[in-house]
Amino acid sequence: MNESRQDICNPAQPRAPAGANPDVPAEVGRFFGVGVGPGPAGFLPVAALEALHRAQVIFLPRARSAEQSVAGQCLAGLDIPASKLREIEFEMDPDRSILREHYSALARDIAAELLAGHDVAYLTIGDPMTFSTYGYTLAALRECLPEAPIRTFPGITSFAAAAAALGWPLGEGKERILVLPCPDDADSLRRDIETHDVVVLMKIGRRLPWVLGLLNEMGIAAQCALAARIGLPGEVLCASVRDFDGPAHAGYLSTMLIRRQAREQRHV
């Protein structure tokens, strides 16, 4: 596959014939998507660790509001050379055209490394395929460089980590579970709760005060839990939010586990 980065990533340009650029390797590098868990170091698959050691370049997404990449913090103690790391600021603008350009540019940068024969890893918090910017990156890369070999390693979701930390079973028997980003209004969330046994609420942010108010109004706050910044400074683990009076920022990097009815007591 002897095509230049410009030929592959810019469809407006005619592609060079095979063999036209002897500086491009016969095979492109491999692209690895790696979920590094919700925060604590070490929450990643052993197979993914091997890929990280193999990669020549590791992209670390960082929120604009953060001083450092949370994904990068998850690599603590893994002996990954700093020279491999490349921190990038990810874009979450609601304007679709801005998002498209941002991830297209990122895909071009990744493709350049792959065309140079480098294996590239892209880290993401939690699981790469669950409410993750990795999905945008993957789609853009497939459009830019469809021939690139890709392997995605699953990661531990924030709600799986929250359930484990709190000893809070997510689903038992035939319970119906809904995983969703927090709605913008209480009526929508109320309907979601009333039609499911368990609701996993993500992306809560500044909506936390009215969410807590709704749960108390419905009389179910005592059986609902909240976890925020799991394994990071400022961690919050609250097994019952009935009298929650935690910090105002607790809604960020948080997951709420909502149970419509109290757990049935079962004995083996």
N, C-alpha and C positions, 0 to 999 in steps of 0.2 A: 504494500500500500504506500506508494511513493508520491504522496500528495502533500503540498505545503499547508501550513495552518491557514493562510489566506484563502487558498482554494477551497478548503473544507468548511471553514467557518463563515465565509462570505459568499452565499449562493449567487450574488450578483456578478461575481467574477467567474470567468471560465476556468474550469479545472485543468491543471497541467496534466499532460499525458503521463502514464506510468513510466517511471524511470527517469523523469525529467530533472529531478532534484536528488542527486546522490547523497546529500547531507542528511536526508530524512531516513530514519531507520526503517527496515523492512517491516517491523512490528511496532505498534505504538505501546506505550506503557499501560499498566493496568490501573483502573480507578477503583478505590475502595471507599465505600460509605460506612462509617463506624459510629454506632451509638455508644456513648461513653457513660450512660446512666444519668440520673437526675442531679448529681452533685458530688457525692463522695468518691474519692479516688478508688480505683480498682473495680468499679462496676461495669466491666466490659468483658466480652467473651475472650477466652484464651486464643481462639483462632484469629480474632481481630488484633490481638496484641502482636501476633506473628506478622500480620499485614503492616502494622505500624512500624515495626522494625525493618521491614522490607522496603517501605516507601522512602523515596528520596525527598519528597515534599509533603508536608502535612498542613492543610488549611484549617485554621481555627476561627470559626465565626464569633464575632463579638457584637453585642448590642451597642448602639450609639451612646446609651446612657451609662454604660459600664466602663470602668477603667481597664479591665482586663477580661479576657475570654474565660467564661465559666467552664467551657469545654476544655480549655487548656489546663485549668486547675485540676481537672479529673485525671490528668496524666502524672500527677505527683507521685514520685517514687518508682516510676516505670523505666527510668534510664533512657529517655528519648532525647537525643541530642538537640539542643536549642537551634542549631543551624538548620534543622529540617523544618522548623515551625514558621508558618506564614499567617499572621493574624489578619483577618479581613472583617470589615464592618458590614453587618448585614442590614438590608433595607426592608422595612415593613410598612412603607407608604401605601395608603389605600388606593392611590392612583395606579391603575393596572399598567399604564404605559411606562411609568417610572420603574415599577417592579420588573417589567419585562426587560428593560434596558439594563438594569442592575444585574440581573441574573444572566443575561446574555453576555455581558462583559466578563462576569466571573467565569462563565463556561469557556470563553475564549482564552482566559488566563490558564485554566486547567488544561484545555486542549493543547496549548503551547508546550506545557510540561510533558504531556503524554506523547506529543509528536517528537519531542526530544529524546524519547525512550525512557522517561522517568515514570516510575510508579508513584501515584498520587493518592493520598488519603484525605478525606473530608470528614471532620468530626462534627457531631451534633449531640446536643443534650437529649437524654432520654432515648427513645427509639426513633431511628431515621424516618420511618414511615408513619409516624403518629404525630400530627400537628407540628411538623418540622419544616424548617426552611430547606432541608435537604431535598424535599420533593421538587421544589422550584429549580434547584441546582441540577438535579438529575435530568429533569425534562429539558432544560436548556442545553446540557451537555449532549444528550442524545440527538438533539436537533443540530447542534454544531458539529459533532463528531460521532456519527452513528456507528462507526466501526469500532469504537473504543470498547475494550473488554471491561465489564463492570461487575463488581461483586458488592452487595450490601449486607453488612452484618447487623442483625437485630440487636436492639439494646433494651435496657430495663426502663420501662415507662415511669413517669413520676407517680402515677396512681398505684402501680405495683409496689414501688418503693415505699409510698405512704402507707399502704395497707400492711406491708410487712413491719414497718417501724411502729405502727400503732396496734398491731395484732387485730386488725379489722378485716374479717373475711369479705371479699368483694362480692362473691356470689355463692349461694348454697342451693342445692337441689335444682329447681327449675326457675329460680329467680331471674327476672328480666333486668338487664343492666344497660343503661344508656350512658355513653361517654360524649360529652359535648362542651364546646366553649361557652362560657357564661353568656346568656342572653342579655339584651340591653334593658329588659323590663321584667318586673316581678310576675306579671300575669303569665308570660311565656314560660318562665321557670316553674311556676306553680303547676301549669298543665303538664310539663315534662315529669315533674315529681309524682303527680297524681296518676300517671299512666305507666309508671315503671316501679319496680321494687327497689332498685338501687340506681342512683344517679351519680356519676363521676363528673364533677364540675371543674373545668380547667379555664385558664385565662380569665381569672376573676378580677384582678387589679383593683381599681378604685370602686368597683361595684360591691365590694365586701360588706360595707355597712348595711345596705338594703337587703343583701342576701341573708345576712344574719337575722335581720328583722323579719324576713319572710319565714324563715325556719322556726323562729320563736312563735310567730303568729299561727303557723300550722301545727304547733305543739310537738314538733319532731326534733328540735335542736339538740335535745339531750342524747339522741342516738346518731348524731352526725359528727363527723370529725374533720379536722383541718390540719394539713401539713404544708409548711412553707420553707423554702431554702434548705431542703433536706441535705444534711452533711456539710452545709456551708455556714460561715459566720452569720449569726442572727437566726439560726434554725428555730422553727416553731413546730411543735408536735402537740396537738390538742385533741384528746380522745372524745371530748364533748364540747360543743360550741354554745351550749345553753347560756353560760355566763362568760363567754369569751370577751376578754378586755385586752387583747394583745395589741402590738404596735400597729399604727396606721398602714405601714408598708407591708403588712402580712399578706395582703391580697396579691402581691407580686411574687412570681415564681412559686405559686401556691396551687394546691389541689384540695378540693373538698369532697368528702365521701358522704353521700346523703342516703339515708335509709328511710323509706316511707313508713315502715312499721318496725317495731322493735324485733330483734332477732328471736326466733323461736328457740327455746331451750331444749336441746336434744341430748339424750344420754345414750351412750353406746352400750 
